[in-house]
């Protein structure tokens, strides 16, 4: 199996800056809990023995729940997860923007297995 690409702290900060630019004037820069929370998420993803979809689920759910930034956490989590897939030769299996936004906004309602299934199949079973 080829070595996987993982985001680092610099990438997370750049992804957040990109997310805020997409939000326009509604985005607030700065940290809520701080970038140190990312270290735990990265370690969990790296040590996870599951599929790449499980690792991506760790990033998506973890980054939303960690509240690293004051604003743009959902969008940043999506950018990071999408890039994680693309850098490793995959893509999120749904292109319906409304479904993506709704799922990520409601992600706290889903367990990690459900997030993994959604990322792999683009829908819930």
Buried (B, 14 or more C-beta within 10 A) or exposed (E): EEEEBBBEEEBBBBBBBBBBEEEEEEBEEEBEEEBEBBEEBBEBBEEBEBEBBBBBBBBBBBBBBBEBBBBBBBBBBBBBBBBBBEEBEBEBEBEEEEEBEEBBEEBEEBEBEBBBBBBBEBEEE
